[in-house]
Amino acid sequence: MKGKIYNNADSFAMSFDEEWQNINCDDLELKIDKVIDILSDHPFVISKPLIAREIANFRVFSLKKFE
């Protein structure tokens, strides 16, 4: 998704997934914080930071996407 970033949840989720793979951390909450910090300039994080965190938590804990 490099080079194409949009102010929507799908764009954020794709960026989140890419960055998640690059962070080495066993504490999932801390890892979420680190990824969101890296993505702090993403338009969706800027405009809807609480929803971005909810999406991150959903992807990690509900979907169990990264097991």
Secondary structure as GFF3:
##gff-version 3
##sequence-region A 1 67
A	DSSP	alpha_helix	9	20	.	.	.	ID=ss1
A	DSSP	alpha_helix	28	38	.	.	.	ID=ss2
A	DSSP	alpha_helix	43	47	.	.	.	ID=ss3
A	DSSP	alpha_helix	49	57	.	.	.	ID=ss4
A	DSSP	pi_helix	58	62	.	.	.	ID=ss5
###
